Amino acid sequence: MRRVSAQQPDEPEPSRRDLDLERYEVTSDRVLTIPNILSFGRLALVPVFLWLLLVPRETWSDLLALFILGLSAFTDWLDGYLARRWNQITRVGQLLDPVADRLYIVATVVAFVLRDIIPLWFALLIVARDVVLALVIPVLRHYGLGPLPVHFLGKAATFNLLYALPLLLLGEFDGVFGTVALVFGWAFALWGAGLYWAAAALYIEEARRQIRAQRARAAQGDEP
C-alpha cells in the first residue's frame, strides 16, 4: 500500500529585512575582537585625519589624509567581513561600526566645506539625515527598544560615500587624473546621498513597526 504524505503548508519566505537581522545576529559577547579593534582604530584616526586636512594644507598632508580615508573605507568592509566569517558579531561592534562610519562621513564633509571641496548644501543634506535618525533613538528607548540593526541599504550608502570622499579629495589635484576622480567622486556622492536618505526612510519605517508591535504587546499584558 502506497503511503501518501500529507502536504505541508507553504511557509512564507523570509523578507530581506528578516535575512538582514539573521545575518547580523549577535554571535559573541566579547569586546576585544579583531573586528572591534579595527573599528576602535578607525575612531582613533578621526582627529588625525581632521588635523591633516585642515591644518597643514600641503600636498603631503592631503595625501596622508587620503590614505587614512581610504584605509577607513577598507577596514569598514573588513571588520564586517571578519565578524561574520569568524562568528565575532558583538553588540559593541554593532554600535561601534556605524558610529565610526558616521563620524568619518560627518567630519569629512565638514572639513570639505571648510576647504571649499563640496558645497554647503551637500554637507547639510548628509548631516541632516544623521540628525533625523539621532532623534529616533530616544523614541525607541522610550518604548524599551535599542538601536535597530543597520539595513543593507544603509551599508550600501555608506560604502558609496566612503568611496566618494577620497575621490573628491583626489579631484583637488591638477591634471586628467584629478578631473576623472572628481567626476567619479560626485557620481558616488550623489548615489550615496540618495541611498543614505532611502535607508533612513526604511529605518524610520522599521522603528514605527517595532514600536507598534511593542505597544500591542504592552496592551495585551494589561488585559485582565
Buried (B, 14 or more C-beta within 10 A) or exposed (E): EEEEEEEEEEEEEEEEBEEBBEEBEEEBEEEEBEBBBBBBBBBEBBEEBBEBBBEEEEEEBBBBBBEBBBBBBEBBEBBBEBBBEEEBBBEBBBEBBBEBBBBBBBBBBBBBBEBEBBEEEBBEBBBEBBEBBEEBBEEBEEBEBEBBBBBBBBBBBBBBBBBBBBBBBBBBBEEEEBEEBBEBBBBBBBBBBEBBBBBBEBBBEBBEEBBEEBEEEEEEEEEE
